[in-house]
Amino acid sequence: MAGRGGRGATRSTGGGQRAQPYSVLLRAPPGPALPIFPERAEGDSPCTDVQGLRARRPRAPPSVTAELKICIRGLRKDFATRFGRVEALGSVDLDVREGELYVLVGPSGCGKSTLLRILAGLEGTTAGTVEIRRSGGRRAPTAMVFQEPSALPWLTVRSNVAYGLRMQGVEAARRDSIAARYIEKVGLARFAGAYPYQLSGGMKQRVSVARAFASDPEILLMDEPFGSLDELTRLALQDELLWLFEETHKTIVFVTHSIDEALTLGDRVAVMSPAPGRILSTIDVPFPRPRRVIALREDPEYGRHVARIWNLLGVGRERDAAPSA
């Protein structure tokens, strides 16, 4: 059944039924990688280069009336182990708006990555509903950037970024143009002909980010993509991601255990409890865009929000509550 204006939600069930418009995703089964389609046309970008410097136009966060892209209600996920069933996710409710960078932050093992894999269709659910609103057309519903670089070792940077486009039959000139644009955007133009073994860890992860954005999915899922990098490289890649997000207005769900990273990147930050993971609170990040990583951390309001999230996570409470000797 078609929805208004061709818009709809995707559904998948444990029985492997085909996705339907205006339906609900229940128990999404594992499956192959989602298809990748071409990037948007030239001229759509609100980002321009001025004398070699990136000039970013101010961008307001999605309003509370913005259309929902993801709607999750009562989501639970259990895993069977030799010690019995383990509850990874409790009853999770959350909404992600169109064009929003939504960050999930919480301690290790709280189910952040599991939730992201459910959104990607790589994991099923135990209970609850996940609805992803589709905009129609040939664009892939999601693309994912994993914790570790995923560049194919036998392909150059250029071929890695263009790989999904080639597999989908995009004609050579167009896919090469798309790949070149995103390779330049992540600062790898000089290394377009290099192989992954010739790149640093940060450069490899730039390839993964460029490939994901080049695919122009409706939703980009990022699972702690900068977690294994040194601090300087991590800050640089955060700045690159801010630039790409502010240029494309992509809907992004980003997982991290870093409070600093969450506040630097997000429009909203969902703070998760230890396992079984639940949403403790969702915080509206007040800092306007465009953002710069270093300048943001000099804002006094930034420190207050860091402390607020620490408090939600209960860090330091045990020490404060301990009786003195």
C-alpha positions as CSV (number, residue, x, y, z in Angstrom):
1,M,0.0,0.0,0.0
2,A,1.6,3.3,-1.1
3,G,1.7,6.2,1.4
4,R,1.3,9.9,0.7
5,G,3.8,11.3,-1.6
6,G,5.5,8.0,-1.9
7,R,6.8,8.1,1.6
8,G,6.7,5.1,3.8
9,A,8.4,2.9,6.5
10,T,10.3,-0.3,5.9
11,R,9.4,-3.6,7.6
12,S,11.2,-6.9,7.9
13,T,10.0,-9.9,9.9
14,G,11.6,-13.0,11.3
15,G,10.1,-14.9,8.5
16,G,12.1,-13.0,5.9
17,Q,9.2,-11.2,4.3
18,R,9.9,-8.5,1.8
19,A,9.9,-4.9,3.0
20,Q,6.6,-3.1,2.6
21,P,5.8,0.7,2.6
22,Y,4.0,2.2,5.6
23,S,4.7,-0.8,7.8
24,V,6.6,-1.5,11.0
25,L,10.0,-3.3,11.2
26,L,9.5,-6.2,13.6
27,R,12.3,-8.6,14.5
28,A,14.6,-7.5,11.7
29,P,16.6,-10.6,10.6
30,P,20.3,-10.7,9.7
31,G,20.9,-10.2,6.0
32,P,23.3,-9.1,3.4
33,A,24.8,-5.6,3.2
34,L,22.2,-3.0,2.1
35,P,22.4,-1.7,-1.5
36,I,24.3,1.5,-2.2
37,F,23.2,4.1,-4.7
38,P,24.5,7.4,-6.2
39,E,25.2,10.6,-4.4
40,R,23.2,13.7,-4.8
41,A,23.6,16.0,-7.8
42,E,26.3,18.7,-8.0
43,G,25.2,22.0,-6.7
44,D,23.1,20.7,-3.8
45,S,25.8,21.3,-1.3
46,P,25.5,24.3,1.1
47,C,29.3,24.1,1.7
48,T,31.7,26.2,-0.4
49,D,35.5,26.6,-0.5
50,V,36.7,30.2,0.0
51,Q,40.4,30.6,-0.7
52,G,41.0,27.0,0.3
53,L,39.1,27.4,3.6
54,R,35.9,25.6,4.3
55,A,33.1,28.1,4.7
56,R,30.1,26.5,6.4
57,R,26.7,28.2,6.4
58,P,24.8,28.3,9.7
59,R,22.4,25.5,10.2
60,A,19.7,25.2,12.7
61,P,19.0,21.8,14.3
62,P,15.9,20.0,13.3
63,S,12.8,21.5,15.0
64,V,10.6,19.5,17.3
65,T,8.1,19.5,14.5
66,A,10.5,17.9,12.0
67,E,9.3,14.7,10.5
68,L,10.4,11.5,12.4
69,K,12.8,9.3,10.5
70,I,13.1,6.5,13.1
71,C,10.5,5.6,15.7
72,I,11.3,2.8,18.3
73,R,8.8,1.6,20.9
74,G,9.2,-1.0,23.6
75,L,12.3,-2.5,22.0
76,R,13.9,-5.4,23.8
77,K,16.8,-7.7,22.8
78,D,17.8,-10.9,24.6
79,F,20.7,-13.2,23.7
80,A,20.9,-16.9,24.5
81,T,24.2,-18.0,26.1
82,R,25.4,-21.2,27.8
83,F,24.6,-19.4,31.1
84,G,21.1,-18.6,30.2
85,R,19.4,-15.7,28.5
86,V,21.1,-12.3,28.8
87,E,19.0,-9.1,28.4
88,A,21.0,-6.6,26.3
89,L,18.3,-4.0,25.8
90,G,15.5,-3.2,28.1
91,S,12.4,-1.4,27.0
92,V,13.8,1.3,24.6
93,D,11.7,4.1,23.3
94,L,13.3,6.8,21.0
95,D,12.6,9.0,18.1
96,V,15.1,10.3,15.5
97,R,14.1,13.3,13.4
98,E,14.8,13.9,9.7
99,G,18.2,15.5,9.2
100,E,19.3,15.1,12.8
101,L,22.6,13.8,14.2
102,Y,21.4,11.7,17.1
103,V,24.0,10.3,19.5
104,L,23.7,7.3,21.8
105,V,26.2,7.5,24.7
106,G,26.6,5.1,27.6
107,P,29.0,2.6,29.3
108,S,30.5,-0.3,27.5
109,G,28.1,-3.3,27.2
110,C,24.9,-1.2,27.5
111,G,23.6,-2.3,24.1
112,K,24.4,0.8,22.0
113,S,26.0,-1.2,19.2
114,T,23.2,-3.8,19.4
115,L,20.7,-1.1,18.9
116,L,22.6,0.2,15.9
117,R,22.8,-3.3,14.4
118,I,19.0,-3.7,14.8
119,L,18.5,-0.5,12.8
120,A,20.9,-1.8,10.1
121,G,18.9,-5.1,9.9
122,L,21.8,-7.1,11.1
123,E,20.1,-8.2,14.3
124,G,16.6,-9.3,15.1
125,T,14.6,-8.1,18.2
126,T,13.0,-9.9,21.1
127,A,10.0,-7.5,21.4
128,G,8.9,-4.1,20.4
129,T,8.8,-2.2,17.1
130,V,11.2,-0.2,15.0
131,E,9.8,2.0,12.2
132,I,12.1,3.6,9.6
133,R,10.3,6.2,7.5
134,R,11.4,5.8,3.8
135,S,11.4,8.7,1.4
136,G,11.1,6.5,-1.7
137,G,13.3,6.3,-4.7
138,R,16.4,4.2,-5.2
139,R,18.4,5.4,-2.2
140,A,19.6,2.8,0.2
141,P,17.8,2.9,3.6
142,T,21.0,2.7,5.6
143,A,24.8,2.6,5.4
144,M,27.0,1.7,8.4
145,V,30.5,2.8,9.5
146,F,31.9,0.2,11.9
147,Q,34.4,0.5,14.8
148,E,37.3,-0.8,12.7
149,P,38.2,0.3,9.2
150,S,36.5,-1.8,6.6
151,A,38.5,-0.9,3.4
152,L,39.0,-3.8,1.1
153,P,42.8,-4.5,1.1
154,W,43.1,-5.3,-2.6
155,L,41.5,-2.0,-3.8
156,T,42.9,1.5,-3.8
157,V,41.3,4.3,-1.9
158,R,39.5,5.5,-5.0
159,S,38.2,2.0,-5.8
160,N,37.1,1.4,-2.2
161,V,35.1,4.6,-2.1
162,A,33.5,3.8,-5.5
163,Y,33.1,0.1,-4.8
164,G,29.4,0.1,-3.8
165,L,28.5,2.4,-6.7
166,R,30.2,0.0,-9.1
167,M,28.4,-3.0,-7.7
168,Q,25.1,-1.2,-8.2
169,G,25.9,-0.5,-11.9
170,V,26.5,3.2,-11.6
171,E,28.3,4.3,-14.8
172,A,32.0,4.8,-14.5
173,A,32.3,8.5,-15.0
174,R,29.6,9.3,-12.4
175,R,30.9,6.9,-9.8
176,D,34.5,8.2,-10.3
177,S,33.2,11.8,-9.9
178,I,31.3,11.0,-6.7
179,A,34.3,9.1,-5.2
180,A,36.7,11.9,-6.1
181,R,34.5,14.5,-4.3
182,Y,34.3,12.6,-1.1
183,I,37.9,11.5,-1.1
184,E,38.8,15.2,-1.3
185,K,36.3,16.1,1.4
186,V,38.1,13.8,3.9
187,G,41.5,15.0,2.9
188,L,42.8,11.9,1.0
189,A,43.1,13.4,-2.5
190,R,46.9,12.8,-2.5
191,F,46.3,9.2,-1.5
192,A,43.5,8.2,-3.9
193,G,45.8,5.6,-5.6
194,A,47.1,4.2,-2.3
195,Y,46.2,0.8,-0.9
196,P,44.9,0.3,2.7
197,Y,48.2,-1.2,3.9
198,Q,49.9,2.1,3.0
199,L,47.5,4.2,5.2
200,S,47.4,5.0,8.9
201,G,44.5,4.0,11.0
202,G,42.9,7.4,10.8
203,M,43.3,7.5,7.0
204,K,41.6,4.0,6.7
205,Q,38.7,5.2,8.8
206,R,38.4,8.3,6.5
207,V,38.0,5.9,3.6
208,S,35.1,4.2,5.5
209,V,33.4,7.6,6.2
210,A,33.9,8.7,2.6
211,R,32.4,5.5,1.2
212,A,29.4,5.8,3.5
213,F,28.6,9.4,2.5
214,A,29.2,8.7,-1.1
215,S,26.4,6.1,-1.0
216,D,23.9,8.8,0.0
217,P,21.8,6.5,2.2
218,E,18.7,7.8,3.9
219,I,20.2,7.1,7.3
220,L,23.9,6.8,8.2
221,L,24.7,4.5,11.2
222,M,28.1,5.1,12.9
223,D,29.3,2.6,15.5
224,E,32.1,4.2,17.5
225,P,34.0,4.9,14.3
226,F,36.8,7.0,16.0
227,G,37.1,5.0,19.2
228,S,40.4,3.2,18.4
229,L,42.2,6.4,17.2
230,D,44.6,8.6,19.0
231,E,43.1,11.8,20.5
232,L,44.5,14.2,17.8
233,T,43.3,12.1,14.9
234,R,40.0,11.6,16.7
235,L,39.5,15.4,17.0
236,A,40.4,15.9,13.4
237,L,37.9,13.3,12.2
238,Q,35.2,14.8,14.4
239,D,35.7,18.1,12.7
240,E,35.6,16.4,9.3
241,L,32.3,14.7,10.2
242,L,30.8,18.0,11.4
243,W,31.7,19.5,8.1
244,L,30.1,16.6,6.1
245,F,27.0,16.6,8.2
246,E,26.5,20.3,8.0
247,E,26.9,20.0,4.2
248,T,24.6,17.1,3.5
249,H,22.0,17.3,6.3
250,K,22.1,13.6,6.5
251,T,20.2,11.7,9.2
252,I,22.9,10.1,11.4
253,V,22.7,7.8,14.4
254,F,26.1,7.8,16.1
255,V,27.2,5.5,18.9
256,T,30.0,6.5,21.4
257,H,31.1,6.0,25.0
258,S,32.8,9.5,24.9
259,I,30.7,12.3,26.5
260,D,32.9,14.9,24.8
261,E,32.3,13.3,21.4
262,A,28.6,13.1,22.0
263,L,28.2,16.8,22.9
264,T,30.6,17.9,20.1
265,L,28.7,16.1,17.3
266,G,25.1,15.7,18.4
267,D,21.9,17.7,18.0
268,R,20.5,15.5,20.8
269,V,22.2,13.0,23.1
270,A,20.4,9.9,24.5
271,V,22.1,8.7,27.7
272,M,21.8,5.0,28.2
273,S,21.9,2.9,31.4
274,P,24.2,-0.1,32.0
275,A,22.8,-3.4,30.6
276,P,20.0,-4.0,30.1
277,G,20.3,-0.7,28.2
278,R,17.5,1.8,28.5
279,I,17.3,5.5,27.7
280,L,17.8,7.4,30.9
281,S,17.4,10.9,29.4
282,T,17.6,12.7,26.1
283,I,19.4,16.0,26.1
284,D,19.0,18.8,23.6
285,V,22.5,20.1,22.7
286,P,22.3,23.9,22.8
287,F,25.4,24.7,20.7
288,P,24.6,26.3,17.3
289,R,26.0,25.0,14.0
290,P,28.4,25.2,12.3
291,R,30.7,24.0,15.1
292,R,34.4,23.7,15.6
293,V,35.7,21.1,18.0
294,I,38.3,23.2,19.9
295,A,36.2,26.4,20.1
296,L,33.2,24.4,21.4
297,R,35.2,23.0,24.3
298,E,36.1,26.5,25.5
299,D,32.4,27.3,26.0
300,P,31.5,27.3,29.8
301,E,28.1,25.7,28.9
302,Y,29.9,22.8,27.5
303,G,31.4,21.8,30.8
304,R,28.0,22.0,32.5
305,H,26.6,19.6,30.0
306,V,29.5,17.2,30.5
307,A,28.8,17.2,34.2
308,R,25.1,16.7,33.7
309,I,25.8,13.5,31.7
310,W,28.3,12.2,34.2
311,N,25.6,12.7,36.9
312,L,23.1,10.8,34.8
313,L,25.5,7.9,34.5
314,G,26.1,7.9,38.2
315,V,29.9,8.5,38.0
316,G,31.4,9.4,41.3
317,R,28.3,8.6,43.4
318,E,29.8,5.6,45.1
319,R,32.8,7.7,46.2
320,D,30.6,10.6,47.4
321,A,28.4,8.1,49.3
322,A,31.2,6.3,51.0
323,P,31.6,7.0,54.7
324,S,34.7,8.6,55.8
325,A,37.2,6.6,57.9
